[in-house]
Amino acid sequence: QVELVESGGGLVQAGGSLRLSCATSGLTLSRYSVRWFRQAPGKQRDFVAIISSSGDYTDYADSVKGRFTISRDNAKNTVYLQMNSLKPEDTAVYYCTSGNNYWGQGTQVTVSS
């Protein structure tokens, strides 16, 4: 059974940082790229970042470039999203996805102004 579990969300002031984790089980993570998405209340789910299976390719939404960094540790079957210089508009539920369209349950990030 494949499972993706996000963690690390919380409440932070604008300008602060958080590191999200996406821990996987039942999946050989090293075979797959991983993407982060986010969904704010009343809005569609938007792409945030992607990392290739080997970790040598990454890409980001324009809105987070230069502030967010995606990384992975295949030995730990975990992908990370380091979020710096957070803004109130980053407030959303953050989801990771990998494999054959498997998704986690999401973790809430709230940035106060």
QUIWOMO-V68730 format. One record per residue. N is the residue number from 1. RES is the residue in three letters. OMEGA is omega in whole degrees, 0 to 359 (* if undefined). NEAR is the number of other C-alpha atoms within 8 Angstrom. D_CENTER is the distance of its C-alpha to the mean C-alpha in whole Angstrom. Layout:
N | RES | OMEGA | NEAR | D_CENTER
N | RES | OMEGA | NEAR | D_CENTER
This chain:
1 | GLN | 181 | 4 | 21
2 | VAL | 179 | 8 | 18
3 | GLU | 172 | 11 | 15
4 | LEU | 183 | 14 | 11
5 | VAL | 177 | 11 | 11
6 | GLU | 176 | 15 | 8
7 | SER | 176 | 9 | 9
8 | GLY | 178 | 9 | 10
9 | GLY | 179 | 11 | 10
10 | GLY | 179 | 9 | 13
11 | LEU | 181 | 8 | 16
12 | VAL | 177 | 11 | 16
13 | GLN | 177 | 9 | 19
14 | ALA | 183 | 11 | 18
15 | GLY | 181 | 8 | 18
16 | GLY | 184 | 9 | 17
17 | SER | 172 | 10 | 13
18 | LEU | 172 | 11 | 11
19 | ARG | 177 | 10 | 9
20 | LEU | 176 | 12 | 6
21 | SER | 174 | 12 | 7
22 | CYS | 182 | 13 | 7
23 | ALA | 183 | 11 | 11
24 | THR | 173 | 12 | 13
25 | SER | 181 | 10 | 16
26 | GLY | 185 | 7 | 19
27 | LEU | 174 | 8 | 17
28 | THR | 191 | 8 | 18
29 | LEU | 183 | 13 | 15
30 | SER | 180 | 9 | 17
31 | ARG | 191 | 7 | 18
32 | TYR | 166 | 10 | 15
33 | SER | 179 | 13 | 12
34 | VAL | 178 | 13 | 9
35 | ARG | 170 | 12 | 7
36 | TRP | 173 | 13 | 4
37 | PHE | 174 | 13 | 6
38 | ARG | 180 | 12 | 8
39 | GLN | 176 | 11 | 11
40 | ALA | 181 | 10 | 14
41 | PRO | 178 | 5 | 17
42 | GLY | 182 | 4 | 20
43 | LYS | 179 | 6 | 17
44 | GLN | 177 | 6 | 16
45 | ARG | 186 | 8 | 12
46 | ASP | 175 | 7 | 11
47 | PHE | 177 | 10 | 9
48 | VAL | 185 | 11 | 7
49 | ALA | 177 | 12 | 7
50 | ILE | 174 | 12 | 9
51 | ILE | 181 | 16 | 10
52 | SER | 183 | 11 | 14
53 | SER | 181 | 11 | 15
54 | SER | 181 | 9 | 17
55 | GLY | 185 | 9 | 14
56 | ASP | 176 | 7 | 17
57 | TYR | 174 | 7 | 15
58 | THR | 176 | 10 | 12
59 | ASP | 187 | 7 | 12
60 | TYR | 168 | 11 | 11
61 | ALA | 181 | 9 | 12
62 | ASP | 184 | 5 | 15
63 | SER | 182 | 4 | 14
64 | VAL | 180 | 9 | 12
65 | LYS | 181 | 8 | 13
66 | GLY | 180 | 5 | 15
67 | ARG | 183 | 9 | 13
68 | PHE | 176 | 11 | 9
69 | THR | 177 | 8 | 9
70 | ILE | 179 | 12 | 7
71 | SER | 181 | 9 | 10
72 | ARG | 174 | 10 | 11
73 | ASP | 184 | 8 | 14
74 | ASN | 178 | 9 | 15
75 | ALA | 179 | 5 | 18
76 | LYS | 182 | 6 | 16
77 | ASN | 185 | 13 | 14
78 | THR | 174 | 13 | 11
79 | VAL | 184 | 13 | 8
80 | TYR | 171 | 11 | 6
81 | LEU | 177 | 12 | 5
82 | GLN | 184 | 11 | 8
83 | MET | 179 | 12 | 9
84 | ASN | 178 | 10 | 13
85 | SER | 184 | 9 | 16
86 | LEU | 180 | 13 | 14
87 | LYS | 178 | 11 | 16
88 | PRO | 180 | 10 | 17
89 | GLU | 173 | 5 | 16
90 | ASP | 179 | 9 | 12
91 | THR | 184 | 11 | 13
92 | ALA | 166 | 11 | 11
93 | VAL | 183 | 11 | 10
94 | TYR | 182 | 13 | 6
95 | TYR | 169 | 13 | 6
96 | CYS | 180 | 14 | 5
97 | THR | 180 | 13 | 9
98 | SER | 177 | 12 | 11
99 | GLY | 182 | 10 | 15
100 | ASN | 177 | 4 | 17
101 | ASN | 173 | 6 | 15
102 | TYR | 182 | 10 | 14
103 | TRP | 172 | 10 | 11
104 | GLY | 183 | 12 | 10
105 | GLN | 178 | 8 | 12
106 | GLY | 175 | 11 | 9
107 | THR | 185 | 12 | 9
108 | GLN | 172 | 10 | 11
109 | VAL | 179 | 13 | 11
110 | THR | 180 | 12 | 14
111 | VAL | 181 | 14 | 16
112 | SER | 182 | 9 | 19
113 | SER | * | 6 | 22
